[in-house]
Amino acid sequence: MRVAPLLGAAIAALYVNSAWATVRISGDPGGQIGPYVQRYMSIRQSGEQVVIDGPCLSACTMVLGILPRNQVCVTPNAVLGFHAAWRPDNAGNKVTSLGGTQLLWDVYPKHVRKWISRKGGLSPRMIMLRGRDLASMYAPCR
């Protein structure tokens, strides 16, 4: 039995598995909270690494609280946008959802809540976490 072909196959399998084990966020505008909770809980359980490599806005930012810190990394392109949760009223206007906003707040880790508080808190206005501030909180992707 030749070892070289087996070793090559094993290395290829490891490469495929490691590529599969990465989720890249590069342009997520957010949306309803529920699907994000479900998706991130599934990723948390799978152990997949999440690479934030672009905009991650609104409900997308829950990744920071649902996944452990060591399961998330950021690139220089990463930008996280936070705002209060909202729902449409009967006329289709945006109305702040106090319950949804509280849920977001409760999900975010303490260091992210501190940063949000320093920026004025969760409101209808989007605040952006990027650059040096973000790099001080999360590991760079390798």
C-alpha positions in Angstrom: 0.0 0.0 0.0 1.4 3.4 -1.0 1.2 6.1 1.8 1.6 9.2 -0.5 -1.8 8.9 -2.1 -3.5 8.3 1.2 -1.7 11.3 2.8 -2.7 13.5 -0.2 -6.3 12.4 0.2 -6.3 13.1 3.9 -4.8 16.6 3.4 -7.4 17.3 0.7 -10.2 16.2 3.1 -8.9 18.5 5.8 -8.7 21.4 3.3 -12.3 20.8 2.2 -13.6 20.5 5.8 -11.8 23.7 6.9 -13.2 25.6 4.0 -16.7 24.3 4.9 -16.2 25.4 8.5 -16.1 29.1 7.7 -19.0 31.5 7.3 -18.2 34.8 5.7 -20.3 37.9 6.3 -19.5 40.6 3.7 -22.7 42.5 3.0 -25.6 41.7 5.3 -28.2 44.5 5.7 -30.0 42.7 8.6 -33.7 41.9 8.8 -36.0 40.2 11.3 -34.4 39.1 14.5 -35.8 35.5 14.6 -34.1 34.1 11.6 -30.7 35.5 12.7 -31.1 33.9 16.2 -31.8 30.6 14.5 -28.9 30.9 12.1 -26.4 32.0 14.7 -27.4 29.3 17.2 -26.9 26.7 14.5 -23.5 28.2 13.6 -22.6 28.3 17.3 -23.4 24.6 17.7 -21.5 23.6 14.6 -18.4 25.4 15.7 -18.0 27.1 12.4 -15.7 30.2 12.3 -17.4 33.5 11.3 -15.4 36.0 9.3 -16.9 39.5 9.2 -15.4 41.0 6.0 -17.8 43.8 5.2 -21.1 45.4 6.4 -23.0 43.5 9.1 -25.9 45.7 10.0 -29.0 45.6 12.2 -30.0 42.0 13.3 -26.8 40.7 11.7 -24.8 42.2 14.6 -26.3 39.7 17.0 -23.5 37.4 15.8 -21.4 39.2 18.5 -23.5 38.0 21.3 -24.8 34.6 20.2 -21.4 33.2 19.1 -18.4 33.0 21.5 -15.8 35.7 20.9 -13.3 33.0 19.8 -15.6 31.9 17.0 -15.7 35.4 15.4 -12.9 37.3 13.6 -12.9 40.6 11.7 -11.0 41.9 8.6 -10.1 45.5 8.0 -13.3 45.7 5.8 -15.6 44.8 8.7 -18.3 47.3 9.7 -21.0 46.7 12.2 -24.1 48.9 12.3 -26.3 49.1 15.4 -29.8 50.7 15.8 -33.0 50.2 17.8 -35.3 47.4 16.5 -38.4 48.5 14.7 -41.6 47.1 13.3 -44.0 48.5 10.7 -47.3 50.0 12.0 -50.6 49.6 10.2 -49.7 52.3 7.8 -46.2 50.8 7.1 -44.3 53.4 9.1 -41.3 52.3 11.2 -42.1 52.2 14.9 -39.5 51.4 17.5 -40.0 48.0 19.0 -39.1 48.3 22.7 -39.2 44.5 23.1 -37.0 43.9 20.1 -34.5 46.6 21.1 -34.3 45.1 24.6 -33.7 41.7 23.1 -30.8 43.1 21.0 -29.4 44.8 24.1 -29.6 41.7 26.1 -27.8 39.6 23.4 -24.9 42.0 22.9 -21.8 41.2 25.1 -20.9 43.7 27.8 -18.0 45.3 25.9 -20.3 46.0 22.9 -23.0 47.4 25.1 -20.4 49.8 26.7 -19.4 51.0 23.2 -23.0 51.5 22.2 -23.7 53.4 25.4 -20.7 55.7 24.7 -22.2 56.4 21.2 -25.6 57.4 22.6 -27.3 54.0 22.9 -29.6 52.1 20.5 -31.9 54.6 18.7 -33.4 54.8 15.2 -30.0 56.3 14.1 -27.4 53.7 12.9 -24.1 53.8 14.7 -21.1 52.1 13.1 -18.4 50.1 14.8 -15.3 49.7 12.6 -11.6 50.2 12.5 -9.6 50.6 15.6 -12.6 50.2 18.0 -13.7 47.0 16.4 -10.1 45.6 16.2 -9.7 46.2 20.0 -12.7 44.0 20.6 -12.3 41.1 18.1 -9.4 39.1 16.7 -8.2 39.8 13.2 -8.9 37.0 10.7 -5.8 35.0 9.8 
